[in-house]
Amino acid sequence: MLRESLPSSDLDHSQRNGGPGEGAAPERHFPLDLAIGCTFRNEARFLREWIEFHRLMGVQRFFLVDDRSDDDYRDVVKPYVDEGVVQVIEKPCPPAYAGRRWNQYQHLVLGGLCRELRGAVRWLALVDVDEFLVPTVASTVIEFLSEHEEAGAVHVEWRMFGTSGVRRLGTGELLTERMCRRMAARPNPGKSIVKPHRVAEAGIHRCELLPGSAYVTVPADPAPGRGGMRVHHYWTRDEEFLLGTKLPRAAETKGWELTPEAVDFHRTAYDDVEDRQIRRFLPGLRERLGRAR
């Protein structure tokens, strides 16, 4: 049976604040303002760009739960681990939860993260390594969240990006620049940024909040007089990752049959329209990646 608890984070528990009804200090006084928590598996090729982009957005700490990775991700994250920016938690998916039950494993991991980080993190983004939080007007995610201090959670819509015809990203090429085409349709699912101390039950897309805590759904496209945020979901990455990793993994966890027609569909289904909403952040991202190297 999969245990719901996670190994303890390295945060100083004496600095934690309680949740509502527990004599909590003001939420602004939590040790961390913004962190990301997620599972990952064999994402080494894309981790550095994802981490540096979100550091640019104001993320202070990454809690990454490794699920059976066998690539060289440890070499990628070592500088961040040494710096105290990334904490890797070893909790592989048990055999009983592999395959079609993998979502249950992910669900329980996210619940464990919310419990472990309760009172230590003011905002926790439950986004995966293929998902980038992109404000449409604000300069950072934390600046955007400052407009929603009364909320217990913020729900952010997906924008699904495809391969954009890129066979394999070259050395030094940015995923966020080359993958510039997405689905025209707006899928309803998205991801949540939550206040862990206000979460009753964690979920992959939305969480159940404690009584008295409100969920806010934010606009995904800019409009006069208002800003929003979206999740750029680079589901396919490049064609090499799509064909060699993503689709075989989807067949394992979702039960998909990878017929030639299905493969062709996923190769082109997410490339309907050009979307360069993220480009204003790319100079800063390149600068950060240059320093990281």
Secondary structure as GFF3:
##gff-version 3
##sequence-region A 1 293
A	DSSP	three_ten_helix	13	15	.	.	.	ID=ss1
A	DSSP	three_ten_helix	27	29	.	.	.	ID=ss2
A	DSSP	beta_strand	32	40	.	.	.	ID=ss3
A	DSSP	alpha_helix	44	56	.	.	.	ID=ss4
A	DSSP	beta_strand	61	66	.	.	.	ID=ss5
A	DSSP	alpha_helix	73	83	.	.	.	ID=ss6
A	DSSP	beta_strand	86	90	.	.	.	ID=ss7
A	DSSP	three_ten_helix	95	97	.	.	.	ID=ss8
A	DSSP	three_ten_helix	99	101	.	.	.	ID=ss9
A	DSSP	alpha_helix	102	116	.	.	.	ID=ss10
A	DSSP	beta_strand	121	125	.	.	.	ID=ss11
A	DSSP	beta_strand	131	135	.	.	.	ID=ss12
A	DSSP	alpha_helix	141	145	.	.	.	ID=ss13
A	DSSP	three_ten_helix	146	148	.	.	.	ID=ss14
A	DSSP	beta_strand	153	160	.	.	.	ID=ss15
A	DSSP	alpha_helix	175	178	.	.	.	ID=ss16
A	DSSP	beta_strand	181	182	.	.	.	ID=ss17
A	DSSP	beta_strand	190	194	.	.	.	ID=ss18
A	DSSP	three_ten_helix	196	198	.	.	.	ID=ss19
A	DSSP	beta_strand	199	201	.	.	.	ID=ss20
A	DSSP	beta_strand	208	209	.	.	.	ID=ss21
A	DSSP	beta_strand	215	217	.	.	.	ID=ss22
A	DSSP	beta_strand	229	233	.	.	.	ID=ss23
A	DSSP	alpha_helix	239	241	.	.	.	ID=ss24
A	DSSP	pi_helix	242	246	.	.	.	ID=ss25
A	DSSP	alpha_helix	247	254	.	.	.	ID=ss26
A	DSSP	alpha_helix	260	268	.	.	.	ID=ss27
A	DSSP	beta_strand	273	274	.	.	.	ID=ss28
A	DSSP	three_ten_helix	277	281	.	.	.	ID=ss29
A	DSSP	alpha_helix	282	292	.	.	.	ID=ss30
###
